[in-house]
Amino acid sequence: MRIAICTDAWHPQVNGVVRTLAATVDRLIRRGHEIELVTPSQFLTMPLPGYSEIRLAMLPRFGTRRTLADFAPDVVHIATEGPIGWSARSWCKANNVPFTSAFHTRFPEYAAVRTGLKTERFWPVMRRFHGASRAVLVSTPTLAGELASHGVTQTRLWTRGIDRDLFHPDHDPLPELADLPRPIMLNVGRVAIEKNLIAFLDANVPGTKVVVGDGPALARLQTQYPAAVFLGACHGEQLARAYVSADVFVFPSRTDTFGLVMIEALACGVPVAAYPVPGPLDIIGREGRGPSGDLPMQIGALDEDLGLAIQKALRCDRMGAAVQGARYNWDRATDQFLEAVGDAIREPTAREFA
């Protein structure tokens, strides 16, 4: 297939969207598909207010149209609801080219946090954007149900994976964490307001809190929480060693659609503590025994009291966590992606365009 992938999130950004797309593109090319990327690197960009590391394409409409017209894709996958995403959507509608989309980010919740407005104010924009998509790819069944409640019904499951050669329990711990008071509680991700890191840093539990990542709230949190250890961004083996160094992985976000870092932590043998919200519920499960509740061991703990969840997770099975984390497979996720875009091509008539 000739597949164009249009995204407002791409390297050098480091986040779950970019990592998911990069892993998928790599496997699509290896399977012989022709891939064309439309990313911010092809345009003049400006920093997103409050997120200087995220740069938005300026006036990408004509460049996006030119790239897509030259490539003549069988199908277009639109990964994000930003300027490039809207430009690609417009081109697909004008040229009757089928497209799929993805719901990677809870834009209504993030926008509500930033503006103080209610999330309901932003859902009409989401319905309009995804309305003409032949399939909206989502990471979990819980997210599919949530979108359906907001009128986005044509969802397809697109799960996530890990690099099994990198994320496993057999790494040596990071020396800079070796002598810290135990237990070591780790968080990995973008250091930003919507990640709810303050709930983690305020949790009244003994031990050392370690944050890996960069973002707009980093300097403020370093000043506000001098007892915490902020390592900045880590990649590759250094990141895997950070996971292995921890006694528990703490995921305080209430707004993520999945939480790729949770399965990476599990694969490194680190139990997860989190709130009982979509994402953790789909990975850890309400009782800590997986999403179906059928694991023979507990791999984490969910509780509205995050401190209590941490204490429970510290008693969980590290080997069981590693086994469960290793089950997440990028090849299986790529199969799901290809099935969705293939069905979009074969669909005899497009949905009524919104």
Secondary structure as UniProt FT lines:
FT   STRAND          2..6
FT   TURN            11..12
FT   HELIX           16..30
FT   TURN            31..32
FT   STRAND          34..38
FT   HELIX           40..42
FT   STRAND          45..48
FT   TURN            49..50
FT   STRAND          51..57
FT   HELIX           61..71
FT   STRAND          75..78
FT   HELIX           83..95
FT   STRAND          99..102
FT   HELIX           107..115
FT   HELIX           119..121
FT   HELIX           123..131
FT   STRAND          136..138
FT   HELIX           141..149
FT   TURN            150..151
FT   STRAND          155..157
FT   TURN            164..166
FT   TURN            169..170
FT   HELIX           175..177
FT   TURN            178..179
FT   STRAND          184..188
FT   HELIX           193..195
FT   HELIX           197..201
FT   STRAND          208..212
FT   TURN            216..217
FT   HELIX           218..224
FT   TURN            226..227
FT   STRAND          229..232
FT   HELIX           236..245
FT   STRAND          248..251
FT   HELIX           260..267
FT   TURN            268..269
FT   STRAND          272..274
FT   TURN            278..279
FT   HELIX           280..283
FT   TURN            286..287
FT   TURN            291..292
FT   STRAND          300..302
FT   HELIX           306..313
FT   TURN            314..315
FT   HELIX           318..325
FT   TURN            326..327
FT   HELIX           330..346
//
